[in-house]
Amino acid sequence: MKVLIDACVLFPTVLRGLVLGAAESGAFQPLWSARILEEWQRAGERFGPRDGEIARGEIALAQARFPQASVAVKPETEAGLRLPDADDLHVLAAAIDGGAGELLTLNVKDFPTNALAAHGILRRHPDEFLLEVFHGDPQAMGALIEGVLAQVGAHGIDVSNPRALLKRARVPRLGKAFAQL
């Protein structure tokens, strides 16, 4: 299954680690466009030059891990679309041109289900999506979560309360399921 990942899901470290880790395990095939990666880069730069450098490195790693993820968006695809926020048209266009069945975003209000359904695309919130992956293989997803927590913990982030950390990462139901393992 092909899933277009919005920049708002790729930028936060914990969320990106979980989503790309799930992709690496074979749960789905990730997709993004050059413009989505640029948005991720700009999000990092807003926190300062060091964060911009980190974002550039993370983007390069993601591209190396998933060389088939990049989607070329046709201008005519974007031109024929309508969404509440015109700045999001490129995201839907990338999903269409990439043949995605799902669009993973935190900005659910910006992607009305009827606008996506017209193109056979299902909008998914990362919490719902990752919880489904978790229920498919709780042990593997639990190990992935532990790995992501270890990575962020090594960078000085407090991981003593994984459920709270996952809640802050906007995946509270995943955090609850993980706590019950």
C-alpha positions as CSV (number, residue, x, y, z in Angstrom):
1,M,0.0,0.0,0.0
2,K,1.3,3.4,-1.0
3,V,1.0,6.2,1.6
4,L,1.8,9.9,0.9
5,I,3.3,11.4,4.1
6,D,2.7,15.1,4.7
7,A,5.5,17.3,5.9
8,C,3.8,17.8,9.3
9,V,4.3,14.1,9.9
10,L,7.9,14.0,8.7
11,F,9.2,17.0,10.7
12,P,8.7,15.9,14.3
13,T,11.5,13.5,15.3
14,V,9.5,10.9,17.3
15,L,6.6,10.8,14.8
16,R,9.0,10.6,11.8
17,G,10.9,7.7,13.5
18,L,7.7,5.8,14.1
19,V,6.2,6.3,10.7
20,L,9.4,5.7,8.7
21,G,10.3,2.7,11.0
22,A,6.9,1.2,10.2
23,A,7.6,1.8,6.5
24,E,11.0,0.1,6.8
25,S,9.3,-2.9,8.4
26,G,7.2,-3.3,5.2
27,A,3.9,-2.0,6.6
28,F,3.5,0.4,3.7
29,Q,5.4,2.1,0.9
30,P,6.1,5.8,1.8
31,L,5.7,8.6,-0.7
32,W,6.5,12.3,-0.7
33,S,7.3,15.1,-3.1
34,A,10.3,17.5,-3.4
35,R,8.0,20.2,-2.1
36,I,7.0,18.2,0.9
37,L,10.7,17.7,1.7
38,E,11.3,21.4,1.3
39,E,8.5,22.1,3.8
40,W,10.2,19.7,6.2
41,Q,13.5,21.6,5.7
42,R,11.9,25.0,6.3
43,A,10.2,23.7,9.5
44,G,13.7,22.7,10.8
45,E,15.2,26.1,9.8
46,R,12.5,27.9,11.8
47,F,14.2,26.5,15.0
48,G,17.6,27.8,13.9
49,P,20.5,27.0,11.7
50,R,21.5,23.9,13.7
51,D,18.0,22.4,13.3
52,G,18.0,23.3,9.6
53,E,21.3,21.3,9.2
54,I,19.8,18.4,11.1
55,A,16.7,18.5,8.9
56,R,18.9,18.4,5.8
57,G,20.7,15.4,7.1
58,E,17.5,13.6,8.1
59,I,16.0,14.3,4.7
60,A,19.1,12.9,3.0
61,L,18.8,9.8,5.2
62,A,15.1,9.4,4.4
63,Q,15.8,9.7,0.6
64,A,18.6,7.1,0.9
65,R,16.4,4.7,2.9
66,F,13.4,5.1,0.5
67,P,14.8,5.9,-3.0
68,Q,11.4,5.1,-4.6
69,A,9.4,7.4,-2.4
70,S,9.8,10.6,-4.4
71,V,6.8,11.6,-6.5
72,A,7.0,14.0,-9.4
73,V,3.9,16.2,-9.3
74,K,2.3,17.2,-12.7
75,P,1.3,20.8,-12.7
76,E,-2.0,19.9,-14.4
77,T,-2.9,17.6,-11.5
78,E,-2.5,20.3,-8.9
79,A,-4.3,22.8,-11.2
80,G,-7.5,20.7,-11.2
81,L,-7.8,20.4,-7.4
82,R,-9.7,22.3,-4.7
83,L,-9.1,22.2,-0.9
84,P,-9.8,24.6,1.9
85,D,-6.1,25.7,2.0
86,A,-4.7,26.2,-1.5
87,D,-1.2,25.7,0.0
88,D,-2.1,22.0,0.5
89,L,-3.0,21.3,-3.1
90,H,0.5,20.0,-3.9
91,V,0.1,17.4,-1.1
92,L,-3.0,16.0,-2.6
93,A,-1.5,16.2,-6.1
94,A,1.5,14.2,-5.0
95,A,-0.8,11.6,-3.5
96,I,-2.7,11.3,-6.8
97,D,0.3,11.3,-9.0
98,G,2.1,8.8,-6.8
99,G,-0.9,6.4,-6.8
100,A,-1.3,6.6,-3.0
101,G,-4.3,5.0,-1.4
102,E,-3.8,7.0,1.8
103,L,-2.6,10.4,2.9
104,L,-1.0,10.6,6.3
105,T,-1.4,14.0,7.9
106,L,-1.9,15.8,11.2
107,N,-3.9,18.5,9.4
108,V,-7.1,16.5,8.9
109,K,-9.3,19.6,8.6
110,D,-7.3,20.8,5.6
111,F,-8.1,17.5,3.7
112,P,-11.8,16.9,3.6
113,T,-12.6,13.3,3.2
114,N,-14.9,14.0,0.2
115,A,-12.2,15.8,-1.7
116,L,-9.8,12.9,-1.2
117,A,-12.4,10.2,-1.8
118,A,-13.1,11.6,-5.2
119,H,-9.5,10.4,-6.0
120,G,-9.8,7.1,-4.2
121,I,-7.6,8.4,-1.3
122,L,-8.2,7.9,2.4
123,R,-7.1,10.6,4.8
124,R,-5.4,9.1,7.9
125,H,-4.2,10.7,11.2
126,P,-0.8,9.2,12.3
127,D,-2.3,7.9,15.6
128,E,-5.0,5.9,13.8
129,F,-2.6,4.7,11.2
130,L,0.2,3.6,13.6
131,L,-2.3,2.0,16.0
132,E,-3.5,-0.1,13.1
133,V,0.1,-1.1,12.3
134,F,0.6,-1.8,16.1
135,H,-2.4,-4.1,16.2
136,G,-1.1,-6.0,13.2
137,D,2.1,-6.9,14.9
138,P,2.3,-5.6,18.5
139,Q,5.7,-7.1,19.3
140,A,7.4,-5.6,16.2
141,M,5.8,-2.2,16.7
142,G,6.7,-2.3,20.4
143,A,10.3,-2.9,19.5
144,L,10.1,-0.1,17.0
145,I,8.7,2.3,19.7
146,E,11.5,1.2,22.1
147,G,14.1,1.9,19.4
148,V,12.7,5.4,18.7
149,L,12.6,6.1,22.4
150,A,16.2,5.0,22.8
151,Q,17.2,7.3,19.9
152,V,15.5,10.4,21.3
153,G,16.7,9.5,24.8
154,A,20.3,9.5,23.6
155,H,19.7,13.1,22.5
156,G,18.7,14.2,26.0
157,I,14.9,13.9,25.7
158,D,13.2,12.6,28.8
159,V,11.8,9.2,27.9
160,S,10.9,8.1,31.4
161,N,7.2,8.3,30.6
162,P,6.8,6.8,27.1
163,R,3.0,7.2,27.1
164,A,3.3,10.9,27.8
165,L,6.0,11.3,25.2
166,L,3.9,9.6,22.6
167,K,1.0,11.8,23.6
168,R,3.1,14.9,23.0
169,A,4.0,13.3,19.6
170,R,0.3,13.3,18.9
171,V,-0.1,9.6,19.0
172,P,-1.9,9.1,22.3
173,R,-3.8,5.9,21.4
174,L,-0.6,4.3,20.2
175,G,1.0,5.3,23.6
176,K,-1.8,3.7,25.5
177,A,-1.5,0.5,23.5
178,F,2.2,0.4,24.0
179,A,1.8,1.0,27.7
180,Q,-0.4,-2.1,27.8
181,L,2.1,-4.4,26.2
